[in-house]
Amino acid sequence: MPEATITTDSYKLFPSPRNVHREIFLHEVFVPHPYALIDLPAFRLKGKHSLFAAYRLADGKMGQLVTFELAADAATFNAKFTPD
């Protein structure tokens, strides 16, 4: 059974059960909307990616953390994502 939480220097993370890749990739985008629906396959990203429910340790803010293998995918996500 995978680990329920992952703690980094910046976040306490809870992996999405829909993740194909349960990794934290180099390029990260914090979405300060904990209940927004994020459909990553709809973005047609080129590289690997993963989604986590996130608690940001610096300020106690809840949200979601999306991590990407490729910087271009992070840029695409930032350009196209709008919270519902």
Buried (B, 14 or more C-beta within 10 A) or exposed (E): EEEEEBEEEBBBBBBBEEBEBEBBBEBBBBBEBEEEEBEBEEBEBEBBBBBBBBBBEEEEEEBBBBBBBBEEBBEBBEEEBEEE
